[in-house]
Amino acid sequence: MNEESVSTISGSTTIIEGSGRAIILLPRGIKIEIINALYSPKSQINLLNFKDIHQNGYHIETLNEGNCEFLQITSIAQGNKQIVEKLPAFFTGLYYTKISSVETHAIAIPVQ
């Protein structure tokens, strides 16, 4: 993959080092698989879009509690809706959470 420059909400990053399948683990334990994730080690913020959440069988709702807004990720199991993640919002309107990688793979190709 060629190095690319992209603009993100945290500024411009000059290198996308790879792309491919990624699995992330959200705080309450749900896994989100992203088929075509971009790898940029210089970016300090990762973005997860609604399409990735929906493709993993989850739904999204917003909720206001007092003066705080939240994004709820829900699932439907046996006809019952369950809240599987609840993400708080920044004042900017972006929702945030801590994610962890589930698995890491590296491939080395010998140069001849």
Buried (B, 14 or more C-beta within 10 A) or exposed (E): EEEEEEEBEEEEBEBBEEBEEBBBBBEEEBEBEBEEBBEBEEBEEBEBEEEBBEEBEBBBEEEEEEEEBBBBBBBEEEEEEEEBBBBEBEEEEEBEBEBEEEEEEEEEEEEE
